[in-house]
Structures are given as structure tokens and as C-alpha cells.
Amino acid sequence: MGSRCLPPLLLVLLNCCTSSSTQVVATPAAATPVVTNEDLNFTEATPVVTNEDLNFTEATPATLRPSRSPRTPGTPRPPELSGPRPTPVTDVAALCVCDLLPAQCDINCCCDPDCSPGDFSVFSACSVPVVTGDRQFCSQKAAFYSMNLTADPPHRDFKLIDQINPSIFCIHISNYKPALSFANPEVPDENNFDRLMGASGGFTLSAESGVPSTATSDDPQPTKYEYGALLQTAGESSGSFLKLPSPLTSSLCADENPAAFLVNQAFECSRRVALEQCEGVEALSMAHYSSPAILRVPNSTTQVSIKIQSIMYRSLNHTLTQLEGRGVLRPSLVSTGQDRLCSNVVLQVKYSLLYTASGQIQEADLSLVLGTLSSTVSLLQQKFEIHFIQHGTKPVPLSGNPGYRVGLPLAAGFQPQKGSGIIQTTNRQGQLTILRSTGKQDCLASEGQRAPVLFGYNVQSGCQLRLTGTIPCGLLAQKMQDLLRGQAFPDYVAAFGNSGAQDVQDWVPVHFVTHSSNMKGSCQLPVALGIEVKWTKYGSLLNPQARIVNVTAQLISIPEPLPGPERTMVVSAAVTFVDVSAAAEAGFRAPPTINAKLPFSFFFPFV
């Protein structure tokens, strides 16, 4: 046989083999079978066979799969790959889910780009230690953040690794690239409007809707401040805000805390200051707090200047003196003998912002307390405060919002008739009072001096009443009762610190109980008044609020003592707060039940 007889012989041998690895594909041009064999590593073009005397035409190029290694007949064919996974659209190294505050470092947020190495050195841990992409993929990028607290100073460690998903149902390859990101909507214009209308199926107008439809790509600019919005100031950049220093992770002051609209804040922090450099530290100069101009509304050009209302100067012996001038005083370093002092240092800052009902800043006042810093002071204590007052209204002091705060007076009042509101005195400190003790312990000398009942403070006071001669028992009993109860003992106490006078259901009645002896015919003299306030923790476990549930006043009387030339009686009053909160129990919902049925061949070929 010559070389021309080898292909027919090979063709006959191949036709005799009926293995499952042989495929016959008909070409659409001449319906001629094309023979391929995946078990043979052919990389050349396969000849096309005709039916005329087994004469061969020229080899026709055909597209073949890449050559595979031989496999045993009956072995399952491996799945065909549709291509490598597209590059992820989301860069996990640049993703930060705990970056909540703009233009400032978030506490323990290790991925916050606003944090400096100095901020990282005071972190205790990373609130978000791992940031990953789509967890359904078998392999994805993961950013790991951790704090190296053993280093000096502590610093942040960052690692970007490939994380493997151990689940057998993970996605190995994604061949649909648009599914990895949100598609940008196509904005209609005069060129594509008809095409988009045909694709959407048109639209209908409802007669109930009177708002015209407008298409704009720009977000509307806010025309007023809303609760919690940052107070913007005039500056070169749009990210300038009014700053209120506050303690961060320690007692040291952090100067990047922005003030928010309608959020009253008060902070006290310390600052390390080198005495030789006090003149160059901005946080010690009053110009740093009086120079910013607040924007009347966000992103506007109208500015509200900060006016200095008062300047108090505190000396080294803690005496306060009000300065008459309103000029800006700068810190100055002076020498007094062997000691050096830095005067005109800012100790306290208090902002008072007047706003309108439409959410605009109308006025901004500033009150300062300056002082002198000596070389013996290593840490300077500073206080900062900001509060908001609505124009045309008088602020009403509260004892809490909503629950009572420890140390604030109890709100109390009277109900003149059933169904009416509660009447309160304008003096918040005089709504519920007890007898105040004096140094001389003389009840007649301290008559009219009362002490407010402060929430959470158990108090006991008393005095001595000296009686000479013969005083009618009835007159003496009325005098002692007025001494214990005061001029106007209230009928109701507010359940919450912010209970309104019109909300009678938020007020607790005062139960007045009188205890006297069983001796008949004897005159009873009140000598003690005990007030018991029962309160409970109300609301969330994370932020419970103090709520008063019961108030009982007990007046204790004793028989009149035997007459004599001089008698001394002890009169006492006491206030006791009792916590009646029940043990908190966290409630959890029942776990959901999954009623899912899988196909019969779902686990094939594993089972």
C-alpha cells in the first residue's frame, strides 16, 4: 500500500469502532459527515469524506476543541468551563461599612480613610475585622483588619487575601458580567425617547396625581436644617462644619467632632499643652471658636456670624471676673519671677443658637471662660456646650427626656378639678420640697427654707422645735404640719421627666397616709414626714428610662408631751427612692421553619 491507501484504511477502522467518544457532525453545506475523535490528540484539521469512489477532497479547516488527555471509556466527562471569573466591581480594600461620620475618624473603625496613625494608636479593637465581597463565590477577596496592641505605639495591620468558601454549593464561575454590578439607567433624551417608550410599554397619567413629572439627574438641595444635620460653616471646601471638641476613647479632647442641628451636647475633656507653645495652639485661643460663620441654611451663601455675649476670667484661686470688652484676646506667655504663666487660655465654651420653625439659624451667641495656665498643670481641663433655642418660645426645663435623670428635681403639680390638666409652679425647684436642715437646728429659724426632692437622692433632714409656756395643741399641730408639708404640697408627680401638663395619664397621684397613736382624747402632733418614691426601668434594655410608678407620703403623729416650762420636739423629714424594676428578660422570636422540597435528582451524582 502507498501513502494514499492509509487514510481509507484508517477510515474503515474508525467506522468499525462504535465507542461513545466518536461524534459525527453534519456540515450544512454538503451534508457530509465530519469525523472527530476526542480520545486521539489531533490538532490538525479533519478530512472531509465524499461518497464518490472514496475519493478525497482537500482538507477543510474545522474548529476543534483543545486537545485533552486520554480518558477511560465510561468515565463522566468533566464540565466545560465558560471562561474565567470577571474582575469584581467592588474593591473590598476600599470598602468600609463602619465609616458613618463624614470628615472625621469613627471610633474603632480600622478601615476609615479619615483615621490617621495617631487615631489608630488609641483604638482598642477593630469593630469590623473582615470585609468581603459576594460570599456566594467559591473564592473572593477579603480584607482583614486587626490592631497590634503590643507594639509601641499600637498600630493597625491590614491584609488582603483570597478567601475560600468551603460550601459545595458555591459559585465557581460567573459568566454573566452585568450581574456583578447595578446597571446605569439610560437617561431619556430627544434621540432615544421613542425607543425607550416602545421598550417600556408606555405610561399612563392619573387624574389623582397633580404633581408634574420632572426628570432631573441632580439631587435637590436642602432648604433647611433637619434634626441631626451637621451645621455647615463658611469655608474654602463644602465639608466645613462647626466643631465641638469631645473626648474620644480617653479623656483627651478630639477636635473633629461636628455639631448637629437640635442636638444639645455638653462635653468635658483634657488637653496636653506645652507651656512654651501655648501661644500657637488654636484650641486655646478664643478666636478659634468665635471666627467661624455658620450658614443660615445648608449650602447657602448667607452667613450668621458668632457674637460674643460674655467673657468671664477665672484666676488661679478660682475667682471669676467678668470682662467688659468684647474684643478677641489671644493667649500670651508671661514671666512672673521664676514661674511662667500663659494667660487668656480658653477653659469653657458655650454656644447658644437661635433657630426658626422653618429650620434656619437666626443667631449664634458665644459665652467664654478664660483662665491662666501655670507650669505646674500638665493637663488642661476644658468644657464645651451647645444648645438650641427656638425663636419666639421660652425654653422649659425638663428633668429628663423622657425618663428622669439622677440629680434633677421631681416635677409635681395640682389638679384643680377632675378632667382638667395639671397646674405647676414656674419654679422647677419648688414643686416638691422637704424641710431643709440648718446649722442651728432651729425649726423656727429655718421656716420657709425648703430643699427640692432630687431624683435618685435619698435625703433625711430635721430640726428641733423649742416650746415655752402653754401653747394650744391645735395651733401647735397645724404649725408643725405646715412645717413638714410646706405651703403647697402637690397632689400629682410626673411619671417621666418630660411629662406634659395636659397629659394627665402621665402623672402619678400622691398617696397621703397619716399614722397616729391609738390613745383616745389626746392631741396628736405630727413630728415626721416620709416620702417613698417607687420607680422602674422602662423601655429598651440598651437604654432604659426611669419612670415613677408610685409616690406615698406618710405623716407620723405622736401624742402631745406633758406640759412643762420648756419642751423640745424633734421634727424630721425623709425621702427614699426604691427601684422596683423586674429582672430584664431578653425575648427572642421563634426560629423560622423552612418548608422546602428539593427535586429527586438534586444531589445526583453524589447520592
VEXVO-123009 format. One record per residue (C-alpha): residue in three letters; x, y, z. Coordinates in steps of 0.25 Angstrom, whole numbers, plus 5000, padded with zeros to 4 digits. Layout:
residues N
AlaXYZ;...
//
This chain:
residues 607
Met500050005000;Gly500450144997;Ser500250265005;Arg498950294998;Cys498350165003;Leu498650195018;Pro497450295020;Pro496350195015;Leu496950085024;Leu496850175036;Leu495450225032;Val494950075031;Leu495650045045;Leu494950165051;Asn493550135045;Cys493649995051;Cys493850055065;Thr492550095072;Ser493150165084;Ser492350275091;Ser493550365089;Thr493250375074;Gln492450495069;Val491850515055;Val491550655051;Ala490850685038;Thr491250815031;Pro490150895026;Ala490750925012;Ala490850775006;Ala490350695018;Thr491650625018;Pro491950555032;Val493250605039;Val493850505048;Thr494650555060;Asn495150475072;Glu495450535085;Asp496250415090;Leu497250445080;Asn498050565082;Phe497850625068;Thr498250775066;Glu498150765051;Ala496950785042;Thr496050665040;Pro495850625025;Val494450625019;Val494050495013;Thr493150495000;Asn492350374994;Glu492950374980;Asp493950254980;Leu494450294993;Asn495250404986;Phe495750504996;Thr495650654994;Glu496550755001;Ala496550765016;Thr495450865020;Pro495850945033;Ala494950915045;Thr494950975059;Leu495350875069;Arg495350875084;Pro496750875091;Ser497350745092;Arg497050665104;Ser497750555111;Pro497250415108;Arg496150365118;Thr495550235121;Pro494250195114;Gly493050215123;Thr493750325132;Pro492850445133;Arg493250565125;Pro493750685133;Pro492950815132;Glu493350905121;Leu493751045127;Ser493151165121;Gly494351255124;Pro495051325136;Arg494251405146;Pro494151555143;Thr494851655151;Pro494051695163;Val493451825162;Thr493551855177;Asp494951875183;Val494851815197;Ala496151895201;Ala495352025198;Leu494051975204;Cys493752025219;Val492451995225;Cys492752065238;Asp493052195233;Leu491852275237;Leu492352415241;Pro492752505229;Ala494152575230;Gln494552505243;Cys495052375249;Asp494052275254;Ile494452205267;Asn495052065265;Cys494752075250;Cys496052025245;Cys495652035230;Asp495252185232;Pro496152265222;Asp495952395231;Cys496752325242;Ser498252355244;Pro499352275250;Gly499152355263;Asp497652315263;Phe497952165261;Ser498952175273;Val497752195283;Phe496852085277;Ser496451975286;Ala496051875275;Cys495451875260;Ser493951885260;Val493951825246;Pro495151725245;Val494751665232;Val494151725219;Thr493851635208;Gly493051635195;Asp492051535190;Arg492151415200;Gln491451325189;Phe492651315181;Cys493651195184;Ser494751295184;Gln494751445187;Lys495651555192;Ala495551585207;Ala496151705215;Phe496651675229;Tyr496851785239;Ser497451765253;Met498151845264;Asn499551815268;Leu499351855283;Thr500751805287;Ala501451905278;Asp501952045283;Pro501152115279;Pro500052025275;His499752015260;Arg498751955250;Asp499051835242;Phe498451815228;Lys498451685220;Leu497751655206;Ile497651515203;Asp496851415195;Gln495751345204;Ile495251205200;Asn493751175202;Pro493651025207;Ser492251015203;Ile491950915192;Phe490851005186;Cys491751125184;Ile491851195170;His493151155163;Ile493051235151;Ser492151355147;Asn491951365132;Tyr490951485133;Lys491751605136;Pro490551705137;Ala490051635149;Leu491251675157;Ser490851825157;Phe489651915156;Ala489351955142;Asn489452105140;Pro488052155135;Glu487952215122;Val487452365123;Pro486452395112;Asp486752505102;Glu486252545089;Asn486952435082;Asn486552315090;Phe485252355095;Asp484352275085;Arg485252155086;Leu485152155102;Met483652175101;Gly483452055092;Ala484251975101;Ser483552015114;Gly482151995108;Gly481752145110;Phe481152215123;Thr479852265128;Leu479452395135;Ser478552385147;Ala477552495150;Glu477852485165;Ser479352525163;Gly479452675162;Val480952675163;Pro481652695150;Ser482752595146;Thr484052655144;Ala485352575141;Thr486652635147;Ser487952565150;Asp488352655161;Asp487852635175;Pro487052755181;Gln487852845191;Pro487252845205;Thr486652985208;Lys486652965223;Tyr487352895234;Glu486752765239;Tyr486952695252;Gly488352635253;Ala488852705241;Leu490352765242;Leu490452915244;Gln491152965232;Thr492153075233;Ala492753175222;Gly494053115217;Glu494853085204;Ser494252945204;Ser492852895205;Gly493152805216;Ser493452915227;Phe492552895240;Leu492452955253;Lys493352875262;Leu493152845277;Pro494352765284;Ser493952645291;Pro494652525298;Leu494852405288;Thr495452275294;Ser496052345306;Ser495952475314;Leu496752555303;Cys496052655294;Ala495752615280;Asp495552745272;Glu494852685260;Asn493452655266;Pro492452735257;Ala491252795264;Ala489852755259;Phe488552835258;Leu487652825270;Val488552725277;Asn488952795291;Gln490352745295;Ala491252765307;Phe492652705308;Glu493852715317;Cys495152675313;Ser496652695316;Arg497752745307;Arg499252735308;Val499952865306;Ala501352905306;Leu501453045313;Glu502453095303;Gln501553065291;Cys500253115297;Glu500253245288;Gly500253155276;Val499153055280;Glu497853085273;Ala496953015283;Leu497453105294;Ser497053235286;Met495653295287;Ala495853335272;His495753195268;Tyr494353185274;Ser493853315270;Ser494353335256;Pro493453225248;Ala492253275241;Ile491053185241;Leu490253165229;Arg488753205231;Val488353085223;Pro489152975217;Asn489953005204;Ser489553155204;Thr490353285203;Thr489653355215;Gln490553345227;Val490253365242;Ser491353425250;Ile491653375264;Lys491453485274;Ile492253485287;Gln491253515298;Ser492053495311;Ile493553475315;Met493853425329;Tyr495253415334;Arg495653315345;Ser496853345353;Leu497853235359;Asn497053245372;His495753215364;Thr495153345366;Leu494253395354;Thr494253535348;Gln493453585336;Leu494253655326;Glu493553775320;Gly494153775306;Arg493753695295;Gly495053685287;Val495753555284;Leu496853525294;Arg498053435290;Pro498853345299;Ser500153415303;Leu501353355311;Val501753445323;Ser502853425333;Thr502653455348;Gly503953435355;Gln504353295354;Asp503053245349;Arg502453255335;Leu500953275332;Cys500053265320;Ser498853365321;Asn497553375313;Val497453225311;Val496053175308;Leu495453085319;Gln494053075315;Val493253105302;Lys491753115302;Tyr490953125288;Ser489453175288;Leu488853165275;Leu487453225272;Tyr486753165261;Thr485353185254;Ala484253085252;Ser484653075237;Gly486053015241;Gln486853135239;Ile487953185248;Gln487653325252;Glu488653365263;Ala489953305269;Asp490453345282;Leu491653305290;Ser492053315304;Leu493453285309;Val494253265321;Leu495753295320;Gly496853265330;Thr498253255333;Leu499153135331;Ser500353115340;Ser501553025338;Thr501052925349;Val499852885341;Ser500152765332;Leu498652745327;Leu497752865324;Gln496252835327;Gln495352895317;Lys493752895316;Phe492952915303;Glu491452925302;Ile490452955291;His488952975292;Phe487853015283;Ile486653115286;Gln485453135276;His485153275273;Gly483953335280;Thr483853225290;Lys484353215304;Pro485153085308;Val484452995318;Pro485452925327;Leu485252775328;Ser485652675338;Gly485952565327;Asn485552535313;Pro484752445314;Gly485252375327;Tyr485752445340;Arg487252475341;Val487952465354;Gly488052595361;Leu486952675355;Pro485752715362;Leu484352635362;Ala483252705354;Ala481952725362;Gly480652795362;Phe479252805365;Gln477952765358;Pro476852875362;Gln475752785357;Lys475552655351;Gly475752655336;Ser476652775336;Gly478152785333;Ile479252795343;Ile479652925349;Gln481052945352;Thr481853065358;Thr482853135349;Asn483953105360;Arg484452965356;Gln485252955369;Gly484052975377;Gln482952885372;Leu483252765382;Thr484152805394;Ile484452755408;Leu484952825421;Arg486452875420;Ser487352855431;Thr488152975436;Gly489352985445;Lys488653035457;Gln487552925456;Asp486453025460;Cys485153005453;Leu484653145454;Ala485953205449;Ser485853115436;Glu484453135434;Gly484153155419;Gln485453095415;Arg485252975406;Ala486052875399;Pro485652815385;Val485452665384;Leu486452615374;Phe486252485367;Gly487152375372;Tyr487652445384;Asn487152395398;Val487152505408;Gln486852525422;Ser486752655429;Gly486152705443;Cys486152815453;Gln485752845467;Leu484552925472;Arg484652985485;Leu483353015492;Thr483253115504;Gly481953135512;Thr480653085509;Ile480253075494;Pro478953015489;Cys479152875484;Gly478252905472;Leu479053025468;Leu480352955470;Ala479952835462;Gln479552925450;Lys480952995451;Met481752865451;Gln480952805439;Asp481152935431;Leu482652925435;Leu482752785429;Arg481852795417;Gly482152935413;Gln481253035408;Ala480752955396;Phe480952805396;Pro480652755382;Asp479552645378;Tyr480252585366;Val481652555362;Ala482152535347;Ala482352395343;Phe483452445333;Gly484452555333;Asn483752625321;Ser482252595324;Gly481352705319;Ala480352775328;Gln479252735318;Asp479552585319;Val478952545332;Gln479152405329;Asp480652425330;Trp480452475345;Val480452395357;Pro479552425369;Val480252455383;His479652355393;Phe479652435406;Val479552345419;Thr479452395433;His479952305445;Ser479552335459;Ser479452275473;Asn478252195478;Met478152285490;Lys476752345490;Gly476552485494;Ser477952525493;Cys478452635483;Gln479352575472;Leu480552655468;Pro481252625454;Val482752605456;Ala483152535444;Leu482952525429;Gly483452415420;Ile483352415405;Glu483552285397;Val483752285382;Lys483652155375;Trp484252155361;Thr484552055350;Lys485352045337;Tyr484552065325;Gly484852035310;Ser485951975303;Leu487051885311;Leu488151965304;Asn487552105308;Pro486552085320;Gln485852215324;Ala485452245339;Arg483952245341;Ile483252275354;Val482152175357;Asn481652215372;Val481852325382;Thr481452315396;Ala481552415407;Gln481452375421;Leu481152475433;Ile481452415446;Ser480852475459;Ile481052455474;Pro480252495486;Glu480552635492;Pro481652625502;Leu481452665517;Pro481352815519;Gly482652885525;Pro483353015525;Glu484152975513;Arg483952865503;Thr484852815491;Met484252735480;Val485052675468;Val484352695455;Ser484952605443;Ala484752585428;Ala485252475419;Val485152445404;Thr485452295399;Phe485552245385;Val485252105383;Asp485552025370;Val484451935367;Ser484951885353;Ala484751745350;Ala485851655345;Ala486051685330;Glu485851565321;Ala486251575306;Gly485151525297;Phe485451455284;Arg484551415273;Ala484351265269;Pro485251215259;Pro484651215245;Thr484251075239;Ile484751045225;Asn483750965217;Ala484550945204;Lys484550825195;Leu485750785187;Pro485650715173;Phe485850565174;Ser487150575166;Phe487650695173;Phe488850625180;Phe489250545167;Pro490250485165;Phe490750505180;Val489650415185;
//
